[in-house]
Amino acid sequence: MEIVTQQLGDALEVKVKGRLDNYWTEHLRRNLEEVIREGAHGIRLNLSEISFLSSAGVGLLVAFHTQLKGIGGSFVITSPSDRVKQVLDLCRLSTILLADKSPAAAPLVHKTEVRRFSSPAGSFEVMECAPGKPLTCQRIGDPGLLKGCRFGAKDCRTIAFPPIAFGLGLGAFGNSFEDAQTRFGEFLAVGGSAAYLPTDGTNVPDFMVSSGELVPEMNVLYGLRCEGGFTHLMRFETGSAESPISLSGLVRAALEISGAPVIGMVMVVESAGLVGAALRRSPAAAAGVSDVPFKYPEVRAWLSFSTERLYSRSLALVSGIGAGAECAPLASLLRPLGSEAWPQGHFHAAAFSYRHLKKGIIDLKATVTTLFETETLQGVLHLLSDDREAAGPQQSEFVRGACWIGAASEIR
């Protein structure tokens, strides 16, 4: 099979020559997935030189049409060969898959003001969100108790995370402190869904998605809970996968857009690699152990830290706060995100198997729910910057995605 691509205006033409049977379908699938991953969301498939089309090939065409339509893109077949046209007619798919030579008038849509700008890091689109309830942020518990593993039942709070809230911290699913005592680990909650990494040795992340009256609840030792609306949606895309944008770069851009000293952020982003840490053991199961889990060499048994970027080419759900200046109520949670003193922040990430992200304005709850229900949850991390000289500065990096930004109006 021969595959040739060329840019035609806003669309990418993919011309295919040969047989589209079960053997060659996988070859075409990999090529199409790669060009979509590189940012092509409008594809015109030229099948004028396809001599045979099997049911496997038809399934592939329908799958990519559905997939791109679902993210606001397009996938049409142009110049079908006689054999392709015959098969599509028999399958009653011609009206769906073949390019319309006389396109209908575009439907009237409500236009959202979009501000575009570029920087050396990439291109950005910023859209204002509908006014909603101001964002308030609340610190929960005392992170200082992690040193010495001094958490007890009195330090555990049951916190609900409905769709209007998001947060992160150290927590676990369970009926009580005693039930969760051996499983406390990193968690994040966004859009009515929550995920955490148990520290009971299974190393398999667990999650809960709101449904009907069911709302995710976490037993929280410490963390952050934000509730309210977002002021901006920021879309970004880098020039290529070889030049991703760092977490600190995204937070810096978001702070400038919001104009606020402290912001809450939720991101659904394509990962070029995550750098972070996760607890291996529950700090609530070893009360009074001096300096654990941060004393060397015991730290290696307590903390898993990625010395290289993890979950490359995955889709990451990220939740957290960013600050461009001192903020006393949140000081115990804030850490520098890069090699410079500011911005600072605290972010957790859940990594999923790759899924194409719809363009333009997208609904956060629907996007997050779809991730949990259709993709594989691969891991949960506390994102950190690795500033050790031997390895060189390392931090999480991203290729493209969507960031919801809310100016923190109240912090307590």
Secondary structure, DSSP 4 states (H G I P E B T S, - for coil): -EEEEEEETTEEEEEEEEEESHHHHHHHHHHHHHHHHTT--EEEEEEEEEEEE-HHHHHHHHHHHHHHHHTT-EEEEES--HHHHHHHHHTT-HHHHBPPSSPPPPPP-----EEEEEETTEEEEEEEPPP-SPEEEEEES-GGGGTTT---GGG-EEEE--TTEEEEEEEE-SSSHHHHTTT-EEEEEETTEEEE---SS----EEEE-BTTB--EEEEEEEEEEES--SEEEEEE-S-TTSPEEHHHHHHHHHHHH--SEEEEEEEEEEEEB-EEEESS-GGGSTT-TTTTTSTTTHHHHEEE-SS-BSTTSEEEEEEEEESS--GGGTTT-EESSSSS-SEEEEEEEEES--PPPPSS--HHHHHHHHHHHS-EEEEEEE--B--TTT--B--EEEEEEEEEEEEEEE-
